[in-house]
Amino acid sequence: MSSTAALPALVQRVAAGYLAGVDRVLPGRLEGFYLVGSVALGAFRPRRSDIDFVGVMRDSNPAQVRLLKSMNRRGSALSVWWTLRAGIGRWPPAGFNGVFVTWKDLASSPCRISPIASQRAGRFFVGSGFDVNPVTWRVLGQDGIALRGPDPTGLSVYRDERELRQWVATNLSTYWARWSDLVRGRSWTAAKGLLRRGTVWGVLGAPRLHATLATGEILSKEQAGVYAMDLFADWRPLILDALAYWRGQPRSLMYQSRFQRREAAADFVAAVVADGRVRFQS
């Protein structure tokens, strides 16, 4: 997706509202605003996908960061209100996650810079951000959608194939291996794994990294599920169940127990991690 005219209405509304809010409190300071993630990949689904962005600030100072943090706090409160009003188990229409950097940062390795700030899952972080990583930089430079600022294809966004693969391989063998262990035990991850969304996070998430190692491309969660069905044929029922959830289709009858689904998801992610280590170890 490259045209703002093709953006889903929800994305347009949320982004426009956010930009208007930033301009009220920080006029002229947010010089670039780019959509990445599922929106940029043309795979956004309301109540499933998040809206991810990279914001480019003219400069950084503590007062600016405090105002950005205040905006994030108000947005988080609104999200909690929506969830309580809609009922437990319902999710807000979309999460709103992003990083704030400078123009100079975009031309640098994301593994070697510290962002001004970031926001993710309602939390605000000063000087750090998970989404400052080679995957985000790749999507920004290749598919990013400019709502403010020059077209990203002309920004010389840093790109390093080897760094991308190394980062993805490390994330697969650390975060996802740990997720597979945690979701089986007594942890917050295990509790979230009893929700269908929690297991889908693993079933469609881990194959995204496996696919990048295999092809060098960045896939959406939905595309990663299709990719995984061919490669991990024994797990097709679980993957189909995850894809059905992501697409808003009826759930599979195979997993009547949420505990059974969670255990299957843990086993599948462990299998993806193990296969990735064997195929792509250096």
N, C-alpha and C positions, 0 to 999 in steps of 0.2 A: 504494500500500500504506500503510495507516495503523495496523494492529493488530500488536502484537508477536507475537500468537499465530500470525500468518500468515508469520512469518519462516522462511526456510530453516533447517534444523537446524544446518548448518555455521555460519551467521551467529550463531545463538543461542549455540552452544558457544564460538566464538571471542570474541564480545563479553562473555559472562558470565565467561570466564576472565580476560579483560583487566581488567574492572572489579574482579574479586576481587583481582587482583594490585595494581592501583592502590590499592585500599582497605587493603591490607596495609602498603604503604609510605607512603601519603599519606592516612591516614584522615580522612574528612570534607572533603577539599580539592577533590575532583572533584564539583561540585554538579550538573552537567548533562552528559548524554551522548546525542548525537543521531546517528542513522544517516542518511546522505545518499547521493548517488551512485546506482549501479544498484540497490542494496537498496531505497532509498526510492522509486525509479521502478518497482519491481516487475519488474526485468529482470535480477536476479542469476543468474549461471551459474557454478557451481564450476569452478575451473581456467581460467576465462576472466575473470570479473569480480573486481575488488578489493572489499574492505569499506572504505567510507569513513565517517569520523565527524567530528563537531565536538564537542570536549570543552570544557566551561565550568568554569573553575577559580574558587574563591572569591577568590583573589588570586594574585600572582606573587612568587616570590623565588628566588634562585639555587639554594638547596638543593632546592627542588621540581623545578626544571628538571633538575638533575643526576640525580635519582632517575627522572624520566621518561625521560631519555636512557639510563640504565642498563637500564630495562625494554625499551626499543626495541632495544638492543644484544643482549640475550638473545633477543628475538623474531627478530632478523635471523639470529643464529647457528642457531636452530632451523630457519629457512627454508632456509638453505644446507645443513644436514644432511639435510633432507628431499629436496632436489633431488639431492644426491649419491647418496643411498640409492635414489631412484627412477630415476636415470639422467639423463644429459645430454639436454636436449630436453623433459624432463617439468617441469611447473611445480607449485609448491605449490598446495594447494587454493584459497587466496585470499591476495592481498596485504592488508595492514592499514595504511591510510593515514589520517592525520587532522591536525587543527589544534587547538591549545589557546588559548582566548581567555577573556575575562571577559564577564559579562552585559552590561556597558556596551558592549563591542565589537559585540555583535549588533545594536544599534540604530544603529550607525554605518556609514558607507560602507566596505565592505571594501577599497576602493582607497585609503583614508586612514588605515588602522590598521596597527599591527605586532602580530602575534600573540605570545603568550608563547613558543610553540614550535610545531613541526610535525614530522611524520614521513612519509616517502614513499619507497617502493622500498628500504626498509631503512636509509635515511639519516635523521639527526636534525638539525634546524635550529633554532637559537635566535634568536628575534626575527624570523623570516621564514617564509613558507610560500606556495607557489604556490596552494594550495587556498583561501586567503583571497581570494576573488574573487567577482564578482557572480553567477556561475553557482551556486557553492556556496550563497551566501546565498539565492538564489531557491529552490533545491531544499529547503533547510532550512525556510524560511518557508512553503512551499506543500505539501511532501510529506514533510518530515523526520519521522523516527520516534523518539520519546522513549523511551530505555531508563532514563533518570534525569532528573528535572526536569519542569517544566511542559510541557504540550503546546505545540509550537512555534508553532501558530497564534495563541497568546495572548501571544507574546513581543515583538511589534512588531519583527520582524526587518526591517532596512533593505531597502527596495525602491525601485529607480529604473530605469524602463524605458530611459531614454536611456543611462544609465551601462552597463547590461547590454549594449545593442547596440554601444556604442562599444568596450567591452572585448572582446566577441566579434569584432567587425570587425578590431580590432588583432591579436588572437591569430591569426586566420585569415591575415592578410596578412603576419605576421612569423614566428611559430613554424612554421606549416604550409608557408609558402612556403620557408622555410629547410630544413625536413624534406625537401621534395621535391628540393631541390638536394643535400643531404647524402647522401641514400640512394643517389644515383647515383655518388658518388665513393668515395674511400678514407677512410672514417671509421668510428667505432664504430656510428653510425646505419646505415651501409651494411652492416656486418657483421650487425647485428641484422635488417636487411631480408632477409637470406637465409633467415631462419627464417620460417615461415608466420605466426606470431604477430606478427612485426615488420611485415610488409606489411599485415596486418589492422588493426594500430594506425592506419595512415594511411587505409586504405580506408573504415573505419567511423568514424574520428575526425574527419576534416575535414568530412564532411557534417553532423555534429552542429552545428557552428557556422553553417554555411550555413543549416540549418533554423531555428536561433534567429533569425538575421537575417530570414528570410522570414516566420516565424510568431510570433516572440516566445516560443515554448515551448522547454523543455529536453527533448531526446529522449535515450533510451538509445542505445548504439551500434547495437543491433539495429534499433531504430526508425529510426535515421538511415540504415541500409542500405536499408530498404524505401523511405524517402523518396527516397534518391538514385537508386533504380532507375527511378522515374518521371521524374525530372528529367534524369538523365544516361543515357539509354537506350542509347547506344553503348557504355557501360561495364558493361552488365548482367552479362556473364559473369564479370568480375572481382568485381563486388559480390556476385553469387551465390556465388562461391568463398569470399569473406570471410564471408558469412553462414553458409555450410555449416560452416566452421571454428568460428565462434562458437557454433553450435548443436550441435556435436559430430557432424555428419553427414559422410559420405564426401566426400573432396575432389574438385574438378572435374578432369576429364581434360584440360581445355584447356591448363592450365599444367603441363607436364611438367618444365620447367626452373625452378628457384628463381630464376635470374637473370632469366628472362623475366617471372616474376611480380613480382619486385622492380621491374623497369623499368616494367611496366604500372602498378604502384601509384604510382610517382613521377609518371608522366604523368597519372594520374587526379587525384591530389591537386593537381597544378599546374592542371589544368582546373577543379577546384572553387574554388581560390583565385582564378583569373582570372575565373570567372563571378561569384563573390561581389563582386569589386571593381567589375565592370561594373554589376551589378544594384543594389548597395547603397552605392555610393560617395556621399558627401554633397556 
